[in-house]
């Protein structure tokens, strides 16, 4: 894959899981990386570990529910490195599990605020800088359930991820003529912190789900998702924009 030497990359939602793996992959390919999230202690520890490995990585706290927090993050990234070439908008939350007719309004609002409004606010700031820098690349983290429904009591999550894909496509069309590519990655079940509870408390249920629903019969690793994101960030995907790249072990092929 093409090197990213000299590129400046921002990963929002990068303290753990797919986001942290993406920050590592970008830095390994030569990018100067800022990653951000709400968990300050975890983020600073991760940045220290990456720098100890000789990688150019820095942590800045952010809350994507707050427009000023995002604006300050993007400004700080550009202030440190002079420009912004790559942005990965990965911050997200699952929300509570409840059928739609019982879903709490406050939980719905929080999921939409983080998963969808947060992506819009992030792109709003990122694109402003990219327009003044001759272009750039944005990758938004959606989900395989951003393309299909899911009867698991996660209506707010499903709606938010459908919204991310729609927003991604709209942005791709708006800025295609200004050298800004915008794509989405759509992970299936991935072995991150969100899967920990199922592995500990519901191992039989998880095993049954893997065998019944995922043709490859296992979850993805965070690194596998990160490598897909890395490809979308690189010049190897230079003619790809407005695309929702599914990385789900074959679920949606059925």
ABEGO torsion letter per residue (X at the ends): XBBABGBBBBBBGAABEAAAAAAAAAAAAGBBBBBBBABAAAAAAAAAAAAAAGBBBBBBBBBAABAAAAAAAAAAAAAAAGBBABBBBABBBAEBBBBAAABBAAAAAAAAAAAAAAAAAAAAAAAAAAAAAGEEBBBBBBBAAAABBBAAGAAAAAAAAAAAAAAAAAAAAAAAAAGBBBBBBBBBBBBBAAAAAAAAABAAAAAAAAAAABAAGBBBBAAAAAAAAAAAABAAAAABBGBBBBBAGGAAAX
